[in-house]
């Protein structure tokens, strides 16, 4: 059976040295699903479904898991949690929706939001 590779291999559109880890692996059931989609529905397979160009294809989806720690890797864990105690001007508002970002010239100075 054909191998489709670990997702996220296009170096032109993906970074590799940032704090968010991506991991992935092929599984037998995943390979069978891709083969079925190719055979029964005429879909093409892709090793990178997130390259800003690929549409209407089937492939393995990357998991946002740090391969070094085995823990979830996302924006909050990579950027927000590490600075919560030291960044005094950062306020986390849950159950709120940003309406617009306020600017003075090209500098963002605030956020208009709705609270639940």
C-alpha positions, 0 to 999 in steps of 0.5 A: 500500500502507498505511503502518504508521509507525515503531514506538514512537509512543505517547508515553503509554507510551514515553520519548524522552529516555533513553540507549537509542535506538530506530530503525526503518524500514518496508521493502517486504518488511515491508509485504508480510508485514503485508499477507499476515498481514492478508489470509490470517490476518485479523490486525490491524496495529499501529504499536506492538507494545510499548504494554503493551496490543496483543496478537495483531497484526502490525507493524514491530519497533523496532531498538535502534540509536542513530540518531545513532551507528549502534551497538547501544543496550541497557542494558549500553551505556547504563548499565553500560559508562559507569560500570565504571571509576568505580563501585567497588562494581559487580561484573559476574558472568557465567554467574551467576543471581540467586536473590533480592534481599536487603533491609533494610526497603525498601532492597536490600542484596545479591543471592543468586546461583548461579555456574555 
